[in-house]
C-alpha cells in the first residue's frame, strides 16, 4: 500500500510553521552513540523515515533504545554485535554508511551491504574505502553488479590490529566521509588529521557531540580537522540542531506561493548565503534571530542557481529553488555539479507546463514565469518530493504526488503542518 498527496493549488497560506530537528544531524549522532557502552540521550529528534530507520538498525544491533518522550531518545549500545547488522534496513537509507566508522573503531571489523538512499546518480563509497585504507583497515568487496547497480555488494572491513592515526586526505568534499572518519578517529590511538574535510553544520554538530563524549577535536567547521584519539568514550546528552534544509524549503514555499507566513526555529547562521541570495532575487523576507517572515513579492529575478559545498548554496535546496525559478522573470541557469541525478525532477515540472531545457545531467535553463497546471507527479528523491509539493501548491488545479514516502523521509508530517497554514492538501492510501 502506498500513500499519495492530493494538492489543490493557488491557496494563499498564512500563519506560523516551525522547523523540526535535522535529519542530516540526527543520523550521524545516532551512529555516534555506538562508540560507547554508556547511555546517550538525543533531544529534538525528527520523527521521519530515515531517522526512524537508523534507530531501528541500532536496535537490531542490540542497543537498548528508549523514547523518554516524543522527541527525546536514550540509546545504550552496551551489548551490540556488528554481525547483527540488518542488510535490508541498510539498503533503505544512505545514512547507514555512517555505521562503518563507529563499529570498525570499536570492534575492529564489520560486514555491511552497499547503502541505499535517493536516486540522484552515482554515489560510490570510494571516498570511505580510501580513507579507511589510509587508517590501516583491510577492505574486501564481494557481490555481483546488477544492471550497473552496486546495491548487492557487501564490504568486509577488518581492523583487528586497531586503526592507525595519521593524515587522511579526501580526494574531494564528502560529508558522510568526513563524519565517518571523525567518529572512527575519536576512538583511534594517536592523532588523525582530516584534510579536505567537509564543513556542513551537521558535521559541526557531530563534533560537538563527540566532544561531550570525551573526544579531543579541533578545527570542526574548517577544511582541516585534528582528532586526538581516546581509548574510551563516555555517554553524553545532546540537542539535535534544527534543520537548515527544511528551513530553506519552507521559506521558498512561502515565497513561491506569495504568502504571508512566519517560519520559526530557523538556524539563520547556517543559511547566510541562501538568505542573502533570496533578497537579491527580489523576495520580501525579514530575518530575525531564529525566524524568517515572508511577505508577498512583486517580481522575482533569479538568473542563476549554483550549488556548492557549504557554506555555498546547498544542493539539497536546488530542487525547491528550481521550482521558484519557474516563477522568476526571464532565464535562470541551474547548475548542480555534485550529483548527476539531481535534475530529474525538472521533467516532472515540464509536465506541469514549465519551460525547461535540460542541457546535461548537471545544468538546465528555466524560462519564467510560467503558469503551472496540476498533474500526477513522481518524485525520485526526498528533496524532489518537497519541491513537487511546492509546485503543486502554486499550480492551477489538482496535483497528485504519487509516492509521498520520499518526502516523508525528510519532512515530518508535511501535509498536516501545511494544512495548519491554509494549504489544501490531503493524504490518501492506495492499494
VOGU-3710 file (C-alpha; in Angstrom, 3 decimals, decimal comma):
1> xxxxxxxxxx> 0,000/0,000/0,000  1,326/3,427/-0,983  0,277/6,900/0,085  -0,363/9,872/-2,157  -0,772/13,571/-1,631  -3,667/15,374/-3,295  -2,989/19,102/-3,570  -5,387/21,850/-4,652  -3,216/24,732/-5,764  -3,377/28,517/-5,694
11> xxxxxxxxxx> -4,216/28,765/-1,997  -2,748/31,667/-0,082  -1,020/30,456/3,074  -0,938/32,332/6,348  0,352/31,676/9,831  3,343/30,137/11,581  5,180/26,930/10,704  8,139/25,642/12,694  11,264/23,779/11,610  11,965/20,349/13,099
21> xxxxxxxxxx> 15,243/18,703/14,028  17,782/17,995/11,304  17,733/14,590/9,590  21,311/15,091/8,456  22,379/15,833/12,023  20,316/13,143/13,740  21,509/10,131/11,730  25,262/10,594/12,390  24,509/11,388/16,049  22,622/8,103/16,361
31> xxxxxxxxxx> 25,555/6,311/14,757  27,956/8,007/17,179  26,152/6,507/20,186  27,633/3,157/19,067  31,107/4,381/20,048  30,386/3,847/23,744  28,703/1,363/26,051  27,427/4,236/28,201  23,937/5,753/27,756  23,491/8,682/25,378
41> xxxxxxxxxx> 20,451/10,947/25,139  19,470/12,828/21,986  16,820/15,558/22,128  14,821/17,179/19,322  14,809/14,004/17,210  12,791/14,446/13,991  10,195/11,705/13,583  10,887/10,950/9,931  11,584/7,837/7,886  15,377/7,930/7,633
51> xxxxxxxxxx> 15,858/8,700/11,330  13,437/6,026/12,469  15,154/3,513/10,155  18,514/4,413/11,682  17,111/3,885/15,168  15,733/0,508/14,085  19,175/-0,501/12,747  20,733/0,372/16,112  18,070/-1,681/17,916  18,729/-4,683/15,669
61> xxxxxxxxxx> 22,441/-4,406/16,536  21,431/-4,984/20,156  21,242/-1,471/21,600  18,628/-0,556/24,183  16,516/2,272/22,783  14,031/4,139/24,974  11,976/7,168/23,961  11,880/9,282/27,125  9,282/11,451/25,417  8,198/12,026/21,820
71> xxxxxxxxxx> 11,471/13,626/20,685  13,946/12,539/23,349  15,607/9,162/22,908  18,038/7,294/25,148  20,397/4,850/23,416  22,620/2,419/25,315  24,848/0,415/22,985  26,398/-1,803/25,652  25,746/-5,251/24,194  25,708/-4,587/20,449
81> xxxxxxxxxx> 27,133/-7,056/17,924  28,238/-5,954/14,424  27,174/-9,311/12,967  23,545/-8,429/13,828  23,526/-5,677/11,212  20,303/-5,874/9,186  21,205/-5,532/5,499  17,601/-4,923/4,486  17,495/-1,804/6,658  20,955/-0,744/5,497
91> xxxxxxxxxx> 19,707/-0,881/1,902  16,887/1,556/2,721  18,907/4,642/3,681  22,145/6,299/2,632  22,874/7,259/6,252  23,594/3,613/7,072  27,062/4,191/5,656  27,772/6,098/8,889  27,815/2,819/10,809  31,233/1,977/9,403
101> xxxxxxxxxx> 33,222/4,482/11,462  31,931/3,713/14,956  31,623/-0,066/14,524  35,035/-0,614/12,926  36,678/1,650/15,511  35,020/-0,089/18,455  35,083/-3,726/17,298  37,770/-3,886/14,617  35,546/-5,457/11,963  32,298/-5,041/10,066
111> xxxxxxxxxx> 30,397/-6,586/7,176  27,994/-4,135/5,553  25,999/-4,070/2,341  26,005/-1,108/-0,009  23,805/1,620/1,495  20,545/2,743/-0,082  19,153/6,233/-0,454  17,892/8,631/-3,093  18,109/8,037/-6,827  20,254/11,085/-7,582
121> xxxxxxxxxx> 23,038/9,435/-9,551  26,169/7,543/-8,691  27,087/7,688/-5,007  30,021/5,300/-4,617  31,663/4,741/-1,251  35,167/5,068/-2,712  35,969/8,088/-0,512  35,159/5,998/2,559  37,139/2,970/1,383  40,199/5,062/0,518
131> xxxxxxxxxx> 40,061/6,896/3,847  39,760/3,744/5,963  42,555/2,117/3,963  44,791/5,017/4,998  43,896/4,208/8,614  45,161/0,657/8,201  41,839/-1,094/7,523  41,795/-4,047/5,145  38,710/-3,944/2,950  37,307/-6,630/0,666
141> xxxxxxxxxx> 34,350/-6,226/-1,644  32,033/-9,072/-2,577  28,893/-9,374/-4,667  27,826/-9,021/-8,262  26,806/-5,869/-10,043  23,312/-6,000/-11,481  22,435/-3,662/-14,344  25,220/-1,377/-13,247  23,992/-1,221/-9,638  26,326/-1,741/-6,689
151> xxxxxxxxxx> 23,468/-2,293/-4,235  24,122/-6,037/-3,930  27,745/-5,528/-2,935  28,976/-6,436/0,546  32,085/-4,887/2,118  34,243/-6,583/4,731  36,189/-4,150/6,952  38,989/-5,685/9,025  40,979/-3,699/11,580  41,667/-6,417/14,138
161> xxxxxxxxxx> 45,080/-4,868/14,865  43,487/-1,490/15,509  43,088/1,679/13,493  46,063/3,926/12,779  46,139/7,668/13,218  47,751/9,918/10,622  46,728/12,116/7,713  43,519/11,294/5,871  43,243/13,357/2,703  39,970/13,193/0,800
171> xxxxxxxxxx> 40,003/13,498/-2,991  37,002/15,825/-2,750  34,469/17,070/-0,226  32,478/14,202/1,290  30,028/14,897/4,101  29,485/11,298/5,185  33,157/10,511/4,570  34,188/13,302/6,939  31,652/12,149/9,525  32,761/8,516/9,310
181> xxxxxxxxxx> 36,445/9,293/9,814  35,626/11,836/12,544  33,832/9,134/14,528  36,471/6,463/13,874  39,346/8,778/14,762  37,738/9,697/18,089  38,370/6,091/19,197  41,751/5,629/17,478  45,125/5,836/19,219  47,233/8,808/18,186
191> xxxxxxxxxx> 46,383/11,882/16,168  44,324/11,834/12,987  44,187/14,856/10,716  41,354/15,029/8,195  42,280/17,211/5,238  39,807/18,482/2,616  37,134/17,919/5,275  33,553/18,948/4,586  32,245/21,711/6,855  28,436/21,390/6,889
201> xxxxxxxxxx> 26,598/22,409/10,085  25,646/18,815/10,898  29,333/17,841/10,797  29,995/20,529/13,366  27,062/19,208/15,412  28,594/15,721/15,369  31,935/17,119/16,538  30,253/18,921/19,454  28,555/15,672/20,499  31,798/13,706/20,287
211> xxxxxxxxxx> 33,494/16,328/22,455  30,789/15,862/25,076  31,601/12,139/24,942  35,245/12,953/25,716  36,778/13,258/22,251  39,607/15,718/21,621  38,724/17,543/18,395  39,975/20,801/16,906  39,070/22,574/13,687  35,482/21,443/13,151
221> xxxxxxxxxx> 33,852/23,777/10,649  37,124/24,126/8,722  38,682/22,007/5,983  41,289/20,580/8,394  40,126/18,715/11,494  42,521/17,319/14,116  41,432/14,466/16,381  43,496/13,089/19,248  42,061/9,637/19,767  40,872/8,299/23,106
231> xxxxxxxxxx> 40,875/4,729/24,399  37,270/5,067/25,594  34,395/7,488/25,173  31,560/8,092/27,618  27,881/8,887/27,340  26,524/12,351/26,645  23,319/14,323/26,147  22,813/16,477/23,087  20,155/18,637/21,407  19,847/17,923/17,676
241> xxxxxxxxxx> 20,178/21,182/15,779  17,274/22,479/13,705  17,235/21,541/10,035  18,553/24,324/7,822  17,453/22,435/4,696  13,865/22,156/5,910  14,012/25,813/6,954  15,153/26,854/3,488  12,483/24,698/1,860  9,683/26,240/3,948
251> xxxxxxxxxx> 10,955/29,749/3,236  10,931/29,029/-0,518  7,421/27,604/-0,162  6,243/30,888/1,349  7,906/32,940/-1,398  6,657/30,738/-4,251  3,031/30,880/-3,050  3,262/34,646/-2,411  2,053/34,063/1,116  2,448/35,808/4,449
261> xxxxxxxxxx> 3,946/33,190/6,736  6,453/33,042/9,550  8,989/30,213/9,713  10,306/29,605/13,227  13,281/27,627/14,603  15,349/28,788/11,630  19,125/28,260/12,110  19,870/31,604/10,477  23,646/31,283/10,829  23,581/28,161/8,641
271> xxxxxxxxxx> 21,746/29,978/5,821  23,635/33,238/5,351  24,301/32,946/1,595  20,870/31,482/0,929  19,008/34,279/2,727  21,177/36,958/1,132  20,503/35,468/-2,300  16,745/35,429/-1,751  16,793/39,161/-1,040  18,769/39,748/-4,245
281> xxxxxxxxxx> 16,222/37,682/-6,167  13,510/40,094/-5,027  11,906/38,078/-2,244  10,373/40,026/0,634  11,768/38,423/3,753  12,546/39,770/7,196  15,208/37,808/9,046  15,147/37,663/12,834  17,425/35,852/15,265  15,785/32,452/14,761
291> xxxxxxxxxx> 12,842/33,137/12,443  12,060/34,437/8,959  8,924/36,364/7,996  7,825/36,122/4,358  5,554/38,639/2,598  4,219/38,585/-0,981  6,701/39,932/-3,521  6,024/41,788/-6,770  8,637/40,244/-9,053  11,491/37,760/-8,858
301> xxxxxxxxxx> 14,655/37,653/-10,958  16,892/34,716/-10,093  19,140/34,326/-13,183  21,383/31,640/-11,703  21,298/28,871/-9,115  24,764/27,458/-8,449  25,146/24,805/-5,773  28,416/24,362/-3,905  29,683/22,646/-0,751  28,894/24,503/2,481
311> xxxxxxxxxx> 28,932/27,462/3,018  27,798/27,695/-0,614  24,251/27,165/-1,845  23,206/23,690/-0,642  22,496/21,024/-3,251  19,559/19,943/-1,082  17,871/23,308/-1,769  18,433/23,210/-5,517  15,135/21,471/-6,320  12,943/23,927/-4,339
321> xxxxxxxxxx> 14,868/26,791/-5,959  14,246/25,201/-9,350  10,504/25,376/-8,699  10,874/29,005/-7,623  12,758/29,716/-10,864  9,647/28,777/-12,869  8,074/31,890/-11,327  11,090/34,140/-11,952  11,361/36,677/-14,778  13,499/35,548/-17,707
331> xxxxxxxxxx> 16,020/32,753/-17,919  17,569/31,013/-14,911  20,566/28,733/-15,237  20,527/25,902/-12,695  23,922/24,258/-12,198  24,322/21,402/-9,710  27,744/19,781/-10,195  27,532/17,437/-7,212  25,129/14,683/-8,329  24,198/13,877/-11,919
341> xxxxxxxxxx> 20,656/12,824/-10,990  19,567/15,942/-9,112  17,785/17,495/-12,108  15,407/14,646/-12,898  12,547/16,414/-11,113  12,628/19,082/-13,844  10,989/16,620/-16,216  8,056/16,497/-13,797  7,851/20,311/-13,820  7,718/20,260/-17,629
351> xxxxxxxxxx> 4,652/18,000/-17,343  3,054/20,841/-15,370  3,717/23,374/-18,128  7,140/24,695/-17,141  9,550/25,742/-19,897  12,766/23,956/-19,026  15,648/22,781/-21,193  17,843/20,157/-19,526  21,258/20,802/-21,059  23,119/17,895/-19,457
361> xxxxxxxxxx> 22,941/15,923/-16,169  24,219/18,948/-14,241  22,747/22,004/-15,987  19,343/23,248/-17,024  17,799/26,519/-18,228  14,409/27,521/-16,846  12,293/30,180/-18,580  9,765/32,018/-16,488  7,402/32,976/-15,245  5,104/30,172/-16,352
371> xxxxxxxxxx> 1,740/29,024/-15,097  1,905/25,506/-13,732  -1,008/23,093/-14,011  -1,816/20,213/-11,706  -0,965/16,698/-12,951  0,211/13,400/-11,495  3,864/13,542/-10,432  6,518/11,003/-9,475  9,235/12,256/-7,083  12,529/10,382/-7,384
381> xxxxxxxxxx> 14,159/11,545/-4,151  13,196/13,251/-0,930  14,288/16,760/-1,978  12,390/16,420/-5,249  9,416/15,263/-3,189  9,395/18,529/-1,248  9,945/20,579/-4,412  6,999/18,988/-6,197  4,769/19,715/-3,195  5,688/23,395/-3,603
391> xxxxxxxxxx> 4,937/23,124/-7,333  1,529/21,648/-6,544  0,727/24,498/-4,173  1,367/27,144/-6,854  -0,233/25,230/-9,736  -3,755/25,631/-11,027  -5,975/22,644/-10,405  -5,222/19,349/-8,697  -1,735/17,897/-8,313  -1,187/14,309/-7,244
401> xxxxxxxxxx> 2,146/13,323/-5,661  2,026/9,600/-6,356  4,582/8,497/-3,761  4,724/10,568/-0,591  7,244/8,204/1,037  10,130/10,165/-0,495  9,087/13,413/1,176  8,305/11,552/4,408  11,958/10,509/4,624  12,994/14,107/5,229
411> xxxxxxxxxx> 9,960/16,193/6,223  7,881/15,281/9,239  4,096/15,189/8,682  4,480/17,793/5,955  0,819/17,560/4,916  -0,543/18,167/8,436  1,832/21,064/9,045  0,903/22,729/5,752  -2,804/22,256/6,434  -2,393/24,357/9,574
421> xxxxxxxxxx> -1,281/27,363/7,485  -4,060/27,002/4,926  -2,813/24,537/2,316  -5,425/22,338/0,646  -3,515/19,106/0,863  -4,555/15,654/1,965  -3,013/12,204/2,213  -4,744/9,173/0,749  -3,849/5,490/0,779  -3,748/3,495/-2,448
431> x> -3,707/-0,308/-2,535
//
